[in-house]
Amino acid sequence: QVQLVESGGGLVQPGGSLRLSCAASGSIFRINAMGWYRQAPGKERELVARITSGGSTNYADSVRGRFTISRDNAKNRVDLQSSSLKPEDTAVYYCNVEGYGRKWNGQVWGQGTQVTVSS
């Protein structure tokens, strides 16, 4: 199995910054991509940012230019640096891993971390 441990959520004022981190551990043969999704109350889960093992990235239009995703392949870790945060960025943020290992193949989700942007 694989475990994802997320950290870095919290309360931040509008215009502020926050860094989310996610580390994967366990039986991992290969990770093809890592990413962050978010889900606000009453809304569907949506992609925030994703990065492949080769470093290719894609971002939601709503965060492009404000958020930066980075990855440490050796440590199976992905970070999301957010800046110029807005109240509409408030959501539960979920780490996502695409890959395979012993007894798993496909996508794995973290437990989620709350980000609240409010004054």
Summary of the structure (lengths in Angstrom):
residues: 119
radius of gyration: 13.8
end to end distance: 40.2
largest distance: 45.2
contacts: 357
relative contact order: 0.33
helix: 3%
strand: 61%
